């Protein structure tokens, strides 16, 4: 029985971790960048890809999303503003990654 449990545990998919900070950039010169609370989504393969994981950034802007290994683009909702990451990130269970989401306030 222990052998069966071990075999099934080895075949289970392992999650990878994407960490980052959600930041709003002020519209007036000299406005500081502000960590921002909001919902962050990881889209598989492309900006329009299916959502593979979500997280809520706290007031400090910090978020952590658990996703299957792969390549992701991030989007965030801050109030009525939708923000997109400028680049993608590829993660494995052995090596998570950091990707920030920057929003320009209007």
QUIKA-V940238 format. One record per residue. N is the residue number from 1. RES is the residue in one letter. BURIAL is + if it has 9 or more other C-alpha atoms within 8 Angstrom, else -. D_FIRST is the distance of its C-alpha to the first C-alpha in Angstrom with 1 decimal. Layout:
# QUIKA-V940238
<<N;RES;BURIAL;D_FIRST> <N;RES;BURIAL;D_FIRST>>
This chain:
# QUIKA-V940238
<<1;X;-;0.0> <2;X;-;3.8> <3;X;-;5.4> <4;X;-;5.2> <5;X;-;6.5> <6;X;-;8.8> <7;X;-;10.1> <8;X;-;11.0> <9;X;-;12.6> <10;X;-;14.6> <11;X;-;16.0> <12;X;-;17.2> <13;X;-;21.0> <14;X;-;22.5> <15;X;+;25.7> <16;X;+;28.9> <17;X;+;31.7> <18;X;+;35.4> <19;X;+;37.7> <20;X;+;41.4> <21;X;+;44.5> <22;X;+;46.4> <23;X;+;50.1> <24;X;+;53.3> <25;X;+;56.3> <26;X;+;59.7> <27;X;-;62.3> <28;X;-;65.3> <29;X;-;65.9> <30;X;-;64.8> <31;X;-;62.3> <32;X;-;59.2> <33;X;-;55.8> <34;X;-;53.8> <35;X;+;50.1> <36;X;+;49.4> <37;X;+;46.9> <38;X;+;45.6> <39;X;+;42.7> <40;X;+;41.2> <41;X;+;39.3> <42;X;+;37.6> <43;X;+;38.5> <44;X;+;36.5> <45;X;+;38.6> <46;X;-;42.1> <47;X;+;44.1> <48;X;-;43.8> <49;X;-;40.1> <50;X;-;37.5> <51;X;+;36.6> <52;X;+;33.2> <53;X;+;33.5> <54;X;+;36.0> <55;X;+;37.1> <56;X;+;40.0> <57;X;+;42.3> <58;X;+;43.7> <59;X;-;47.4> <60;X;+;46.8> <61;X;+;45.8> <62;X;+;42.4> <63;X;+;39.4> <64;X;+;35.8> <65;X;+;34.0> <66;X;+;30.3> <67;X;+;30.0> <68;X;+;28.0> <69;X;+;29.3> <70;X;+;32.7> <71;X;+;36.4> <72;X;+;37.9> <73;X;+;41.3> <74;X;+;41.9> <75;X;+;44.1> <76;X;+;45.2> <77;X;+;47.1> <78;X;+;49.7> <79;X;-;51.7> <80;X;-;53.0> <81;X;-;52.7> <82;X;+;50.0> <83;X;+;49.4> <84;X;+;47.7> <85;X;+;46.5> <86;X;-;48.7> <87;X;-;46.0> <88;X;+;42.4> <89;X;+;39.5> <90;X;+;36.5> <91;X;+;33.4> <92;X;+;30.1> <93;X;+;27.2> <94;X;-;28.5> <95;X;-;32.1> <96;X;+;33.1> <97;X;+;36.8> <98;X;-;39.9> <99;X;+;42.1> <100;X;+;44.9> <101;X;+;46.4> <102;X;+;50.2> <103;X;+;52.3> <104;X;+;56.0> <105;X;-;57.5> <106;X;-;60.3>>
